[in-house]
Structure formats: C-alpha cells, structure tokens
Amino acid sequence: MRLVLFLLFSLTAASAQSTTVLRANRLLDVETGRMLSPGEVLVRGDRIVEAGGSVTHPQGAEIIDLGDSTLLPGLIDAHVHLFLHPGAEDLQTVQESVPQRTIVATIAARQDLMAGFTAERDMGTEGAGSADTAVRDAINRGLIPGPRLRISGNAVDILGGHEDAIGYNPEQRVLPNATWANNAAELVTAIRSQFKEGADFIKIYETGKDSFVDGKFSTPFQYTEADLRAAVAEAARVGKRVAVHATGEPGTLYAARAGVASVDHAYQLSGESRSSRCPRLRYPSISPITRLHPRHRPSGARSSNTTGASFAGKWRPVCPWPWDRTSARSRMERRRANSN
C-alpha cells in the first residue's frame, strides 16, 4: 500500500489554470478519523477544492488514477532546523559559510516537502542570522520548492549560554550560534532586530548546558521569569509569539508562567509546569514515522515508498513539546559523552 500526501500534489499542479482529480483506493478523512474507500481530491490550480469519497469532475479535468494508494493531508513538523544537517552541529556552524548553509537549507526544504511535510516551524538558523527569511520568501514566491515555513531567525541566548561558542581558543573569537541578550532590556532589543529582519516568531534558549551528575539531571536556567515576561510582552506588542528551548526545571516553569507559546524538548517537568501549561493549549496529535524521512535516512539505505501518521482523534489537549528530528541523535550522543 502506498500513501500519497494530496497537499503535495496540489503544490505541484501543472499550472495555475489546470484542474486535476486525484483518485486512489483510500483517503484518510482527518475530520472523522475514518478511511474512505475509494477517495478523490479535486485540485484547481494550486488549491484543493474538494476531498472525499467522490468529488466534482469538471469538464476537461485531468483524471489521475493512483490505484492502490492512500491519500492523506500534508504533514506538519513543529520543530526543524533546515540550516543544520546530521553530524556535528558545533563544527558545521563554524566550518560552513552562511551561503553554503543556505544552499543546504533549500535542499533540505525540498526534501522535506517531497517526504510529505507541507508546513514546518524552523526553530533557528544556529548562527546563520536571518538567512531563513530568504528561504521562506523564495518558497512563498514559488522560486524554490518547500513547505510553508514559520521562521525564528537566529535564536536568542545569554553570554556563555547554551549556544555560545564554549571550548574554543578565546583568541579566535569564535562566534556564537545565537544572538546575545543578557537581560530584559537586551531581550527587547534583540527581539525587535529579529522582527525587523523577517522573523515570524522568537526562539529563546531558556536552559542549558544539560548535565548528569551522580545520575541526576541538571540544567541551569538562563532568563528569569520576569525576563521572559518582558520578551513575551514585546512579541505580543506586534502580534507575535515566543517559543523557548527548555529541557528542565526551573526554566520550564519560568517559561510556562511567562506565557510563552511553546516549550520545546522539556525532558524533565515538575507537576507545576505541567498544570501551568497543558489546560490552556490544544494541538492536533500527529506522529510522523520519521525512519522513512530522506533527510534522516542513513547513507546508502534503501528508500521507501511509504510513510505514515497516527491521528488520536480530531483534537486532543497535549503539551506543546515538539520533537526536533533534525539533531536529536547528535544531541543524545553528546549528552551520553558528557555523562561518562
């Protein structure tokens, strides 16, 4: 059985005037959670007009019969880093130029789209500044293929914080992978600069460096609750939001109390952090099968013509802790090394 993401087909329609009917043996109706058989999708230009067991067949429409396939909506990834690739993060941000990393990001965007991801939230360029603005805008203008992007530009961090250049020769002046801001006033300045350069939202590093001492997880906070409240207020002033990288307490609690839009990673949470955040947010439950994703498949591995997602009802309340597929493996390897 093949799975076909019908939003992807709509994005690659032949022309703005074309009308196409996609037909397959099955269609996943995410409104009801039921599998329809057969299934059809009507695409006019680059927009889906109808989807269901049967749709209107306009005169002159091209009929594409996909046979034993399953049509389903495009997937959404809430935490990606298009400007990173598998391997040592710290080295690639130092050794690879911003133009090189931008080219890699455009390739990654196309690969993500072809893997079925039609919308993504990019959680920081990790030292490439606002280069993601150009990638997002090129996709929006139809110049390059890729998912619809929400971007954060360069993440914000304190001096000596999680994404600062630590462990290098100080005389070499190695740049950090984030924008420095050490207090509430500097956070506001950094946020204004990010929005000026095209960011859709702000990413702040709230905790790190993570460590294990005598089997106990520890991660220092970087900003106080008051600092984060100032950041949230500044973003809200222009109708935008703040997301934070936070892996444990008390940083996750400070972020939850400050009213950030999402806390990403959150490996260790207190009961107070959970109760502070979960009841106020509702997110769709979607679990992409990432082992088939071409950007994260081991070199030389065979490709697959299947992918999938699990939907637990139409909506359900969950905490917004997106999983960073891009670099989870390298981070786990570093933590394992640090704990030895």
Buried (B, 14 or more C-beta within 10 A) or exposed (E): EBBBBBBBBBBEBEEEEBBBBBBBBBBBBBEEEEEBEBBBBBBBBBEBBEBEEEBEEEEEBEEBEBEEBBBBBBBBBBBBBBBBBBEEBBEBBBEBEBEEBBEBBBBBBBBBBBBBBBBBBBBBBBBBBBBBBBBBBBBEEEEBBBBBBBBBBBBBBBEEBBBBBEEEEEEEEBEBBBBBBBEBEBBBEBBBBBBEBBBBBBBBBBBBBBEEEEEEBBBBBBBBBEBBBBBBBBBEEEEBBBBBBBBBBBBBBBBBBBBBBBBBBBBBBBEBBBEBBBEEEEBEBBEBBBEBBBBBBEEEEEEEEEBBBEBEEEEEEEBBBBBBBBBBEBBEEBBEEEEE
